[in-house]
Amino acid sequence: MKILVAKDESTAIKKAAQFFLETALSSVKERGQFTVALSGGTTPLKFYSLLADDFYRSKVPWQKTYVFWGDERCVPSDHPDSNYRLAKETLLGKVPLPESHIFRMAGEMTPPLEAARSYENNLRSHFKVSLSLPKFDLIHLGVGEDGHTASLFPRTEALKEKNHWVVANYVEKYSSNRLTFTFPLINNARKILILCKGSSKAKIVRDMLRTDFTPHGLPLQQVELKDGEVLWIMDSSAASLMTSEAIENATHV
Ligand code: 6PG
């Protein structure tokens, strides 16, 4: 895993956008398409807005880009908590991405298990696989203060899932279900971008990187690619509690 510590949030966002563009261009060059799964939460807001700006809007090969989500709340697509709505409003509605290239998780579908199975079928048909795992060119993840990523929260059932690619995961903390990729699918990606910012994430960043921490004690610690690249981009506030060893091993921009 490579860690990039940016001097401020704006630099972190720019580095994330550059990485997204590079990955999109190389994926299209090598395989004729760019498959990306987006994260939810609030961190991506400025990242998505930058991708919708003139420069990236004109450079990213949107006509060959296919957009998925790594997780979704069990709400309708127009609900304020919808990850789809966040991305649609800040990015997808502003770039020349064909509607048919957007694969929304049906958060409104009940039971949530049906929504998860239906999304798995969408993955099977797009990636043209039946049993073997789909391989995303890029999965974009955030991290919560409790170390969750996607909707893989500590002490939830989905952490143990070894077979299904997408599951409905009941999250006690919110007394609600979430739809989420599982680790087998996440860890089969070619590249992973973890983006985080702000002092509220400083403690979890420190705990995630401390070598003496209980392995797999935090869900994000279970993100490890067999043969892919994990890039963690954060701003200096999120990096403010990192150990000197972790700081030394990071790239500073
Ligand atoms: C979600 C996200 C989730 C998010 C973290 C961090 O659906 O909420 O996928 O994993 O990345 O909760 O959220 P913030 O960016 O709001 O801190």
Boltz pocket constraint, residues with backbone or C-beta under 6 A from the ligand:
constraints:
  - pocket:
      binder: B
      contacts: [[A, 39], [A, 40], [A, 41], [A, 42], [A, 43], [A, 44], [A, 71], [A, 72], [A, 73], [A, 83], [A, 141], [A, 142], [A, 143], [A, 144], [A, 148], [A, 149], [A, 150], [A, 151], [A, 195]]
      max_distance: 6.0
